[in-house]
Amino acid sequence: MWLKGNLILMGYVGCWAAWANWTSICYYNSIMRLYSYIYILFLLSIFIFY
C-alpha cells in the first residue's frame, strides 16, 4: 500500500515536471492516477456498504 501511494505520488510529481513540455508520459500518469482514485473509491464503497 505504501509502495502504491509512492508510485502515485511519483506519477503526480513526474506529471508536474513534464507539464512545461506536455508529454504522453504526463497524460499516462494522469490517467493512471484517475484510475487509482476510482479504485480507492470503489474499495471504500465496498467497505461502507457491505
C-alpha positions as a printed Julia matrix, in Angstrom:
50×3 Matrix{Float64}:
   0.0    0.0     0.0
   2.83   2.38    0.87
   4.58   1.49   -2.36
   1.41   2.12   -4.36
   1.0    5.52   -2.71
   4.62   6.28   -3.51
   4.09   5.38   -7.16
   1.01   7.61   -7.34
   2.98  10.45   -5.75
   5.89   9.95   -8.15
   3.46   9.98  -11.06
   2.0   13.25   -9.77
   5.44  14.87   -9.42
   6.51  13.5   -12.81
   3.39  14.96  -14.38
   4.15  18.41  -12.96
   7.79  18.13  -14.04
   6.71  17.35  -17.6
   3.92  19.94  -17.69
   6.1   22.58  -19.38
   6.59  20.29  -22.38
   3.37  18.29  -22.42
   4.25  14.63  -22.99
   2.39  11.35  -23.3
   4.07  10.28  -20.04
   2.27  13.05  -18.18
  -1.01  12.08  -19.85
  -0.43   8.43  -18.94
   0.33   9.34  -15.31
  -2.85  11.42  -15.13
  -4.92   8.52  -16.45
  -3.34   6.06  -14.01
  -3.89   8.5   -11.13
  -7.54   8.84  -12.11
  -7.9    5.05  -12.24
  -6.26   4.67   -8.83
  -8.65   7.28   -7.34
 -11.62   5.38   -8.82
 -10.19   2.13   -7.44
  -9.8    3.62   -3.95
 -13.36   4.97   -4.06
 -14.55   1.54   -5.19
 -12.83  -0.14   -2.24
 -14.24   2.45    0.16
 -17.76   1.96   -1.18
 -17.45  -1.81   -0.7
 -16.18  -1.24    2.83
 -19.02   1.16    3.67
 -21.96  -0.62    2.04
 -21.12  -4.25    2.87
